[in-house]
């Protein structure tokens, strides 16, 4: 079983194969609140206002860029939805890879460190 600490210590790397359902289920335990929806790893974050929402996006942008693994973001006034998948696995058919879980753990860590106290999460 993976832990969030183990995921946080990893760096994204080129992935050739998607994780199978058993591997996904194992890793989901390490990233509470993340779910699998429509073939993507998904979580929503709530904020007090638009400024906090944008500050969160700017904070995760640095990590996302450094890992070279970019999610889909849905942004509203006080909400940000984050959706990860890996387009390049399974001969370009896509799926969930270890990179998705590494980035999910890192996005969670940013939220917990900087925004959870402010939102009461």
N, C-alpha and C positions, 0 to 999 in steps of 0.2 A: 504494500500500500504506500502511496506517495503522500508526502506532507507538503504543506505550503512552504515550509522552510526549505525543503529540497528543491521545490520548483523555483523559489526566489534565487537560489544559488546557481541556477542554470542559465545558459545563454541560448538563444535560438540558433538553430543550424539548419542546413538544407535537409529537408525531409522528403523521402521518396514514397513512403507508404503511410496510409492513414492508420490510425489506431482502430482496433476492433472494439465491439461494444463492451466487452469485459474490461479492456484497458481503459476505455472512456469512463466506465462506472467506477473503476478504482481511483482514477484521478479526480472525479467529481467530488469525492469525499474531502479532497485537499483544498477545494475552492468553494466554500459554502455560499449558497445563493445563486451560483451559476447553474444553468440548466441547458439541456440540449433541445433546441427548437428548430425545426426545418433544416436539420443538418448543420447547425451552427451552435457554438457555445455562446450563451446569452446571459446578460445581467443588466439590470436597471439600477441607476443611482439617483437619489433624490437630493435636492439642494434647497436652500432658503430662497434663492433668487437667481437671476440671470448671471450676475457677476460671479457667483460661486460656481455655477455650471460652467462658464467659460474658463474660469481659473482651473477647474478640474481638467478640462480638455487640454489646456495648455500644459498642465503638469504631466499628463499621460503622454502628450505628444513627444516629449523628449525621450521617454522610455521606448515608446513604440518605434520611433525613428532609430534609436540605438539598436534595437532588436531586429529592425528591418522586417517587422511583421505587423501589418496594418489592419485594424478592424473597421467594420462599418459602424459609424456613430449616428445616432438619432438624437438631435438636440432640440429641446424646447426651453421655455422660460426657466423651469426649475427641475429639469430632468435630463439625464443622458442615458441612452441605451447603447450598450456596447455588444457587438456581435463579431466573434472570431470564427474563422475557418481557414483552411489552407488550400488555396486554389491549385497548387502545383502537385499535390499528392495524387496517387492512383492514376498515373499517366494523364494528368491534367483534368481529371474528372472531379477532383476536390474531395474534401473530407476533413475530419478533425485530426490534428497531429499534436505531438508533444509541445510544439511551439505555441499552440493556442492556450494550453494550460500554463505554460511559463508566463505568457503575457497576462493571462487572467489573474494569476497570483500577484504579479507586479502592479497591475491596475488596482486590485484590491488593497495592496499595501499602501499605495499613494492615497487612496480614499480614506483608509483607516488612520493614517498618520496625519492627514491635513484637513479632512472634511467630516469625518464621522462625529467628532465632538460637537462641531458646529450645527449639525443637523439632528443630533440626538440618536444617530443610528448605532 
